[in-house]
Amino acid sequence: MLARDLQSIVLYDQDGKFTGVRRPNSKLPIDIGGTKVVIVDAIGSSGLDLKTDPGVPVVYAGFGALMLTTCISYLSHAQIWAMQDGTAVVVGGKTNRAKAEFPEEMNRLLDRVPEIVESPSKNPEGVGS
């Protein structure tokens, strides 16, 4: 059997010889190798099977997050802490990239910080004298 357009079906015998053409619902029998065949109906099928997977959006979201965090991991950041210890200020810090340049960068930053020198305070309005 061969149905090209579902309007007519071409029939062949076991040896591949053409035996006839019939339309579905024609109710006209055709003899193929001693057997009468009647084409009742033809249902089309493409062989394609459409499926959906509910987990696909989760996989795409995970892949997108992976790409985003990979890009973020290339960003450089540094942390600097300062603590006053009496009259001195202790400064420390860390960085995730460019570790060799970080001490130089920190020294340049600290060179820009003005030095504060305390002057002896004058007693306002003679309080405590």
Phi and psi restraints in degrees (value plus and minus 20) as a CYANA .aco file:
   2 LEU   PHI    -162.9  -122.9
   2 LEU   PSI      99.9   139.9
   3 ALA   PHI    -137.4   -97.4
   3 ALA   PSI      90.8   130.8
   4 ARG   PHI    -109.6   -69.6
   4 ARG   PSI     -59.6   -19.6
   5 ASP   PHI    -147.6  -107.6
   5 ASP   PSI      -9.3    30.7
   6 LEU   PHI      41.9    81.9
   6 LEU   PSI     -13.3    26.7
   7 GLN   PHI    -114.1   -74.1
   7 GLN   PSI     -51.6   -11.6
   8 SER   PHI    -163.6  -123.6
   8 SER   PSI     128.4   168.4
   9 ILE   PHI    -140.6  -100.6
   9 ILE   PSI     106.6   146.6
  10 VAL   PHI    -112.9   -72.9
  10 VAL   PSI     110.6   150.6
  11 LEU   PHI    -132.5   -92.5
  11 LEU   PSI     121.9   161.9
  12 TYR   PHI    -148.6  -108.6
  12 TYR   PSI     133.6   173.6
  13 ASP   PHI    -106.1   -66.1
  13 ASP   PSI    -193.6  -153.6
  14 GLN   PHI     -85.2   -45.2
  14 GLN   PSI     -43.8    -3.8
  15 ASP   PHI    -109.2   -69.2
  15 ASP   PSI     -21.2    18.8
  16 GLY   PHI      67.0   107.0
  16 GLY   PSI      -8.2    31.8
  17 LYS   PHI    -107.1   -67.1
  17 LYS   PSI     119.8   159.8
  18 PHE   PHI     -82.7   -42.7
  18 PHE   PSI     110.7   150.7
  19 THR   PHI    -135.8   -95.8
  19 THR   PSI     -41.8    -1.8
  20 GLY   PHI     139.3   179.3
  20 GLY   PSI     158.1   198.1
  21 VAL   PHI    -147.7  -107.7
  21 VAL   PSI     117.1   157.1
  22 ARG   PHI    -156.5  -116.5
  22 ARG   PSI     129.6   169.6
  23 ARG   PHI    -116.2   -76.2
  23 ARG   PSI     124.6   164.6
  24 PRO   PHI     -80.3   -40.3
  24 PRO   PSI     126.2   166.2
  25 ASN   PHI      46.6    86.6
  25 ASN   PSI      -8.3    31.7
  26 SER   PHI     -97.3   -57.3
  26 SER   PSI     -42.0    -2.0
  27 LYS   PHI      40.0    80.0
  27 LYS   PSI      -0.6    39.4
  28 LEU   PHI    -113.9   -73.9
  28 LEU   PSI      99.8   139.8
  29 PRO   PHI     -94.8   -54.8
  29 PRO   PSI     135.4   175.4
  30 ILE   PHI    -152.8  -112.8
  30 ILE   PSI     119.2   159.2
  31 ASP   PHI    -112.1   -72.1
  31 ASP   PSI      98.5   138.5
  32 ILE   PHI    -144.7  -104.7
  32 ILE   PSI      87.2   127.2
  33 GLY   PHI      39.1    79.1
  33 GLY   PSI      17.9    57.9
  34 GLY   PHI      65.4   105.4
  34 GLY   PSI     -18.5    21.5
  35 THR   PHI    -134.5   -94.5
  35 THR   PSI     111.4   151.4
  36 LYS   PHI    -106.2   -66.2
  36 LYS   PSI     106.2   146.2
  37 VAL   PHI    -135.5   -95.5
  37 VAL   PSI     111.6   151.6
  38 VAL   PHI    -139.4   -99.4
  38 VAL   PSI     105.2   145.2
  39 ILE   PHI    -105.1   -65.1
  39 ILE   PSI      92.2   132.2
  40 VAL   PHI    -107.2   -67.2
  40 VAL   PSI     -69.0   -29.0
  41 ASP   PHI    -176.3  -136.3
  41 ASP   PSI     138.9   178.9
  42 ALA   PHI    -148.7  -108.7
  42 ALA   PSI     106.1   146.1
  43 ILE   PHI    -134.1   -94.1
  43 ILE   PSI     105.1   145.1
  44 GLY   PHI     -96.4   -56.4
  44 GLY   PSI     126.2   166.2
  45 SER   PHI    -167.3  -127.3
  45 SER   PSI     112.7   152.7
  46 SER   PHI    -113.2   -73.2
  46 SER   PSI     -39.9     0.1
  47 GLY   PHI      68.1   108.1
  47 GLY   PSI     -28.7    11.3
  48 LEU   PHI    -101.6   -61.6
  48 LEU   PSI     119.5   159.5
  49 ASP   PHI    -143.2  -103.2
  49 ASP   PSI      92.6   132.6
  50 LEU   PHI    -109.4   -69.4
  50 LEU   PSI     108.7   148.7
  51 LYS   PHI    -152.6  -112.6
  51 LYS   PSI     134.0   174.0
  52 THR   PHI    -143.4  -103.4
  52 THR   PSI     129.2   169.2
  53 ASP   PHI    -143.8  -103.8
  53 ASP   PSI      96.3   136.3
  54 PRO   PHI     -86.8   -46.8
  54 PRO   PSI     -33.9     6.1
  55 GLY   PHI    -106.6   -66.6
  55 GLY   PSI     -27.1    12.9
  56 VAL   PHI     -81.0   -41.0
  56 VAL   PSI     -65.3   -25.3
  57 PRO   PHI     -80.0   -40.0
  57 PRO   PSI     -54.5   -14.5
  58 VAL   PHI     -85.9   -45.9
  58 VAL   PSI     -62.1   -22.1
  59 VAL   PHI     -84.4   -44.4
  59 VAL   PSI     -64.0   -24.0
  60 TYR   PHI     -83.2   -43.2
  60 TYR   PSI     -61.9   -21.9
  61 ALA   PHI     -83.3   -43.3
  61 ALA   PSI     -61.3   -21.3
  62 GLY   PHI     -84.0   -44.0
  62 GLY   PSI     -60.7   -20.7
  63 PHE   PHI     -86.0   -46.0
  63 PHE   PSI     -60.9   -20.9
  64 GLY   PHI     -82.5   -42.5
  64 GLY   PSI     -62.2   -22.2
  65 ALA   PHI     -83.9   -43.9
  65 ALA   PSI     -58.6   -18.6
  66 LEU   PHI     -82.4   -42.4
  66 LEU   PSI     -64.2   -24.2
  67 MET   PHI     -83.7   -43.7
  67 MET   PSI     -62.2   -22.2
  68 LEU   PHI     -83.9   -43.9
  68 LEU   PSI     -67.3   -27.3
  69 THR   PHI     -88.7   -48.7
  69 THR   PSI     -49.4    -9.4
  70 THR   PHI     -85.0   -45.0
  70 THR   PSI     -63.2   -23.2
  71 CYS   PHI     -85.2   -45.2
  71 CYS   PSI     -60.2   -20.2
  72 ILE   PHI     -85.4   -45.4
  72 ILE   PSI     -52.9   -12.9
  73 SER   PHI     -85.7   -45.7
  73 SER   PSI     -39.3     0.7
  74 TYR   PHI    -102.1   -62.1
  74 TYR   PSI     -31.9     8.1
  75 LEU   PHI     -94.0   -54.0
  75 LEU   PSI     120.0   160.0
  76 SER   PHI    -115.8   -75.8
  76 SER   PSI     117.1   157.1
  77 HIS   PHI    -161.8  -121.8
  77 HIS   PSI     133.4   173.4
  78 ALA   PHI    -157.0  -117.0
  78 ALA   PSI     130.6   170.6
  79 GLN   PHI    -142.3  -102.3
  79 GLN   PSI     117.7   157.7
  80 ILE   PHI    -148.7  -108.7
  80 ILE   PSI     113.1   153.1
  81 TRP   PHI    -136.9   -96.9
  81 TRP   PSI     126.8   166.8
  82 ALA   PHI    -155.1  -115.1
  82 ALA   PSI     117.0   157.0
  83 MET   PHI    -158.4  -118.4
  83 MET   PSI     113.1   153.1
  84 GLN   PHI    -105.5   -65.5
  84 GLN   PSI     109.7   149.7
  85 ASP   PHI    -144.6  -104.6
  85 ASP   PSI      68.6   108.6
  86 GLY   PHI      50.3    90.3
  86 GLY   PSI    -138.3   -98.3
  87 THR   PHI    -115.0   -75.0
  87 THR   PSI     -25.7    14.3
  88 ALA   PHI    -123.3   -83.3
  88 ALA   PSI     134.8   174.8
  89 VAL   PHI    -135.3   -95.3
  89 VAL   PSI     103.2   143.2
  90 VAL   PHI    -116.6   -76.6
  90 VAL   PSI     107.6   147.6
  91 VAL   PHI    -140.7  -100.7
  91 VAL   PSI     116.1   156.1
  92 GLY   PHI    -164.2  -124.2
  92 GLY   PSI     148.6   188.6
  93 GLY   PHI    -193.0  -153.0
  93 GLY   PSI     152.9   192.9
  94 LYS   PHI    -170.0  -130.0
  94 LYS   PSI     140.3   180.3
  95 THR   PHI    -161.8  -121.8
  95 THR   PSI     139.0   179.0
  96 ASN   PHI    -118.0   -78.0
  96 ASN   PSI     -34.9     5.1
  97 ARG   PHI    -161.6  -121.6
  97 ARG   PSI     145.5   185.5
  98 ALA   PHI      33.4    73.4
  98 ALA   PSI      30.8    70.8
  99 LYS   PHI     -86.8   -46.8
  99 LYS   PSI     -49.1    -9.1
 100 ALA   PHI     -92.0   -52.0
 100 ALA   PSI     -53.8   -13.8
 101 GLU   PHI    -105.5   -65.5
 101 GLU   PSI     -34.9     5.1
 102 PHE   PHI     -81.2   -41.2
 102 PHE   PSI     -66.2   -26.2
 103 PRO   PHI     -80.1   -40.1
 103 PRO   PSI     -59.2   -19.2
 104 GLU   PHI     -85.0   -45.0
 104 GLU   PSI     -62.5   -22.5
 105 GLU   PHI     -84.6   -44.6
 105 GLU   PSI     -58.7   -18.7
 106 MET   PHI     -87.5   -47.5
 106 MET   PSI     -59.5   -19.5
 107 ASN   PHI     -83.9   -43.9
 107 ASN   PSI     -61.3   -21.3
 108 ARG   PHI     -81.9   -41.9
 108 ARG   PSI     -59.8   -19.8
 109 LEU   PHI     -85.5   -45.5
 109 LEU   PSI     -64.9   -24.9
 110 LEU   PHI     -88.7   -48.7
 110 LEU   PSI     -48.6    -8.6
 111 ASP   PHI     -86.2   -46.2
 111 ASP   PSI     -45.5    -5.5
 112 ARG   PHI    -103.5   -63.5
 112 ARG   PSI     -33.0     7.0
 113 VAL   PHI     -99.4   -59.4
 113 VAL   PSI     106.4   146.4
 114 PRO   PHI     -90.8   -50.8
 114 PRO   PSI     127.2   167.2
 115 GLU   PHI    -107.1   -67.1
 115 GLU   PSI     112.7   152.7
 116 ILE   PHI    -124.6   -84.6
 116 ILE   PSI     102.7   142.7
 117 VAL   PHI    -130.7   -90.7
 117 VAL   PSI     103.8   143.8
 118 GLU   PHI     -99.1   -59.1
 118 GLU   PSI     113.2   153.2
 119 SER   PHI    -120.6   -80.6
 119 SER   PSI     132.7   172.7
 120 PRO   PHI     -79.6   -39.6
 120 PRO   PSI     111.6   151.6
 121 SER   PHI     -98.7   -58.7
 121 SER   PSI     122.9   162.9
 122 LYS   PHI    -111.1   -71.1
 122 LYS   PSI     121.9   161.9
 123 ASN   PHI     -96.1   -56.1
 123 ASN   PSI      92.0   132.0
 124 PRO   PHI     -89.7   -49.7
 124 PRO   PSI     116.4   156.4
 125 GLU   PHI      36.5    76.5
 125 GLU   PSI       2.8    42.8
 126 GLY   PHI      50.5    90.5
 126 GLY   PSI       3.1    43.1
 127 VAL   PHI     -92.2   -52.2
 127 VAL   PSI     115.4   155.4
 128 GLY   PHI      61.8   101.8
 128 GLY   PSI     -11.8    28.2
